[in-house]
Structure formats: C-alpha cells, structure tokens
Amino acid sequence: VLTAFASISLIVSSVMIGVIIYISVLERTKEIGIIRSLGGRKKDISRVFNAESMIIGAFAGLLGVFITFLLTFPINILAENYDESLANVASVNILHLIALVIISTVLTFIGGFIPSRIASRKNPVEALRVE
C-alpha cells in the first residue's frame, strides 16, 4: 500500500512539474521568438527548458535529502528516550541519498520533456507577435 501511494505521489509530482514548465513556456513565448529569430535552433530552446527542469529537480532533491539528514538526529534522540533499544533507529546511507537526488532530477526531466518540445516547436514569427 505504501508503494502504491509513493508511486501515485511520483506520478502526480511529475505531472505538476510538467505543468510548471508549460506555464514557464507560455510566459516566455516572446523570449522563445527572440532566440529563434536570432538564429537559435529548436534544440537550443528545448535545452533551455530541459536544463530549467533539471535544475528544479536537482535543487528539490538536494533540499529533501538535506532535510532528511537533519531530521535523523532529533528522531534518534526521541527514539532513544522512548526505548534504549531504539538507539540510532534512523540512519541514512550516502549512496541512497545520492540515488534519491538522481531520481528526483530524472523525474523532473521526464516531467519537463513534453513542455520543452512544445516550446521548441513554436513558430518564431507567431511567438514574437504574442503580447
């Protein structure tokens, strides 16, 4: 059951990241038109939004890992005060933390891939007309 809730949470967060990147595409339509009119390729536009989504994912992953690491200390103190046999019940492995940051970055890349493709396909003339 916990795995199902976690999976649903990951799917919803990926969709929401896609929505955030799509809103960013809509707000920056004029910028897309300027880049394309100055000689930027479709690939360049796509890379801008992919990089943005990956930065969001990496920052979110690092923030989550940092908060988790900080919370292990008070959790261990509370657990040890409750029962001596629960000493160091909360522990983190550095490899798991690195894996979580990588997974977060990959999921946000996947969530932002479709909006970045939409941005790269915008016509530069129509993008410059948008007010």
C-alpha positions as CSV (number, residue, x, y, z in Angstrom):
1,V,0.0,0.0,0.0
2,L,2.8,2.4,0.9
3,T,4.5,1.7,-2.5
4,A,1.2,2.4,-4.3
5,F,0.9,5.8,-2.5
6,A,4.5,6.6,-3.3
7,S,4.0,5.7,-6.9
8,I,0.9,7.9,-7.2
9,S,2.8,10.7,-5.5
10,L,5.6,10.5,-8.0
11,I,3.2,10.5,-11.0
12,V,1.3,13.5,-9.6
13,S,4.6,15.4,-8.9
14,S,5.9,14.7,-12.4
15,V,2.6,16.0,-13.9
16,M,2.8,19.1,-11.8
17,I,6.4,19.7,-12.8
18,G,5.2,19.4,-16.4
19,V,2.5,22.0,-15.7
20,I,5.0,24.4,-14.1
21,I,7.4,24.1,-17.1
22,Y,4.5,24.5,-19.5
23,I,3.4,27.7,-17.7
24,S,7.0,28.9,-18.0
25,V,6.9,28.2,-21.7
26,L,3.7,30.2,-22.1
27,E,5.1,33.2,-20.1
28,R,8.3,33.2,-22.1
29,T,6.9,32.9,-25.6
30,K,8.4,36.2,-26.6
31,E,11.8,35.1,-25.4
32,I,11.5,31.9,-27.4
33,G,10.7,34.0,-30.5
34,I,13.7,36.3,-29.9
35,I,16.0,33.3,-29.5
36,R,14.7,31.7,-32.6
37,S,14.8,34.9,-34.7
38,L,18.5,35.4,-33.7
39,G,19.4,32.0,-35.0
40,G,18.7,29.7,-32.2
41,R,17.8,26.2,-33.2
42,K,14.8,24.2,-31.9
43,K,17.3,22.0,-30.0
44,D,18.6,25.1,-28.2
45,I,15.1,26.1,-27.0
46,S,14.5,22.6,-25.8
47,R,17.8,22.5,-23.9
48,V,16.9,25.7,-22.1
49,F,13.7,24.3,-20.7
50,N,15.2,20.8,-20.1
51,A,18.0,22.5,-18.1
52,E,15.5,24.5,-16.1
53,S,13.5,21.4,-15.2
54,M,16.7,19.5,-14.2
55,I,17.8,22.4,-12.0
56,I,14.5,22.4,-10.3
57,G,14.7,18.6,-9.8
58,A,18.3,18.7,-8.5
59,F,17.5,21.5,-6.1
60,A,14.4,19.8,-4.8
61,G,16.3,16.5,-4.4
62,L,19.1,18.2,-2.5
63,L,16.7,20.1,-0.3
64,G,14.8,16.9,0.5
65,V,18.0,14.9,1.3
66,F,19.3,17.8,3.4
67,I,16.1,18.0,5.5
68,T,16.0,14.2,5.8
69,F,19.6,14.1,7.0
70,L,18.9,16.9,9.6
71,L,15.8,15.1,10.9
72,T,17.7,11.9,11.7
73,F,19.3,13.5,14.7
74,P,16.1,14.5,16.6
75,I,14.4,11.3,15.6
76,N,17.2,9.2,17.0
77,I,17.1,11.3,20.3
78,L,13.4,10.9,20.6
79,A,13.5,7.1,19.8
80,E,16.3,6.5,22.3
81,N,14.5,8.5,25.0
82,Y,11.4,6.3,24.4
83,D,13.3,3.0,24.4
84,E,17.0,2.3,24.8
85,S,17.0,-0.5,22.2
86,L,15.9,2.0,19.5
87,A,19.3,3.8,19.5
88,N,20.2,5.0,16.0
89,V,17.0,3.8,14.5
90,A,17.0,6.5,11.9
91,S,20.1,6.3,9.7
92,V,20.9,7.4,6.1
93,N,23.3,5.8,3.7
94,I,25.2,8.3,1.4
95,L,24.6,6.1,-1.6
96,H,20.9,6.2,-1.0
97,L,20.9,10.0,-0.7
98,I,22.8,10.3,-4.0
99,A,20.4,7.9,-5.7
100,L,17.4,10.0,-4.4
101,V,18.9,13.2,-5.9
102,I,19.5,11.5,-9.2
103,I,15.9,10.0,-9.2
104,S,14.5,13.4,-8.5
105,T,16.4,15.0,-11.3
106,V,15.4,12.3,-13.8
107,L,11.8,12.5,-12.8
108,T,11.7,16.3,-13.3
109,F,13.5,15.9,-16.6
110,I,10.8,13.5,-17.7
111,G,8.0,15.8,-16.5
112,G,9.5,18.8,-18.3
113,F,10.3,17.0,-21.6
114,I,7.0,17.4,-23.3
115,P,6.7,21.2,-22.5
116,S,10.2,21.7,-23.7
117,R,9.3,20.0,-27.0
118,I,6.2,22.3,-27.3
119,A,8.5,25.3,-26.7
120,S,10.9,24.2,-29.4
121,R,8.2,23.8,-32.0
122,K,6.8,27.3,-31.6
123,N,7.0,29.4,-34.8
124,P,9.3,32.4,-34.2
125,V,7.1,34.9,-36.1
126,E,4.0,33.9,-34.1
127,A,6.0,33.9,-30.8
128,L,7.1,37.5,-31.4
129,R,3.5,38.6,-32.0
130,V,2.3,37.4,-28.6
131,E,1.7,40.2,-26.1
